[in-house]
């Protein structure tokens, strides 16, 4: 009883309750991921169908003008990664732009959750929605252009790495844009860049456009998938492309985490 009275006295003297310990990164990341996945499942599935049909439609249109060979590999791999760009880049930029404008960041700021867990959890949830659409697009493209499917297992590496790079970029665009309309515009421009620079064959582009293509995070995932369609793939080059994609993903997610801290502190 005396201890309880002493505890009550300490409460009145300080005037505030002690804060709960800060959550660790991995448990917090899992909680944010599950929450985002549950929230976005109903709202984002129709958009996933749109992204998949869009990519398949592009391949059908290009089937009549693109010959088999290097160009066909570029079209199929670029269209497959375009599904990731539509969801992980475009929609995530819109989500964080609306979250910042609507005061949703204040809710996350009051929780004992590391900023990296919020960004990574949302990015992973949105990237997860791209898995079925990307697989369907890649298989459909292989059938349309008569490409081998034996090495489509490379998608198991391309999807998370390209998804991380594009999701980090989308989150950063949404958090840094001063208004949600600008976040939507940036997301649309990013997806358009992935469409024009990723789907169209690189050898048919001007040199200046080729430099811009090298700066796009998804380019290296597209190149890795395209190389896997060769009769004898250069696995060293595939691994190098995936390594660059992973490095860009870490950098873009780090920038997105910094942008989240900056936006939440305002």
C-alpha positions, 0 to 999 in steps of 0.5 A: 500500500505504501508503495502504491502511495509512493508511486502516486506521489511520484506521478503527481510530482512529475505530471506525466506518465513514463513513455513506453520503450521504443519498438524494435525495427523488425517487430515494428516493420512486421506490424506496419507491413500487415496493417498496410497490406490489410488496408490496401488489399481492397482498394488496390487490387482493382488498380493491380488489374489495371496495371497488369492489363496495361502492361499486357496491352502494351505488349500486344500493341508492340507485337506487330512492330517488334521482331523477335530477338533483343527487342522482344526481350526488352519489351517483355522485361520492361512491361513486366517491371512496369507493373511494379512501377505502376504500383510501387512508384506511382501509387506509393507516391500518391499515398504518402502525398495524401498521408502528409497532406491529411495529417496522417504522419502525425498519427505515426509520429505519436507511435513508438515506431522507428521511421524506417519501419513506417517507410519499409513496411508501406513500401513492402506492402505495396510492392507485394501487390505487384507479384501476381501481376508481374508473373502473369505479364512475364508469362504472357509476354513469353507466349506472345514473343515465343521466349523461353520460360526456363529462367523466369525464376529470376523474377524472384530476385528482380521483384523485391529489388526493383520493388524496393528501388521504385517504392523508395523513390515513390515514397520519397516523391510523396513525402517531399512534394509540398502538395498531394497534387504534385506528389500524384504528378511526380508519380505519374511522370515516374511511371511514364519514364519507366514505360518509355525508358524501360519498355522500348528497346535501348538500342533504338534510343538516342544516346542522351535518352540512354543516359537518362535510362541508366539513371532510372532505378528499374532499368537494372531490373529490366536488364537482368530479366532481359538477359535471362531470356538468352539461350546462354545467359551471362549470369555474371552480368545478371548478378551485376545488374541485380547488385546495382538494383539492390544498391539503388534500392537501399539508397532510395529507401534511405532517402525516403526514411530521411524524407519521412523524418523531415515531413513528420518533424514539421 
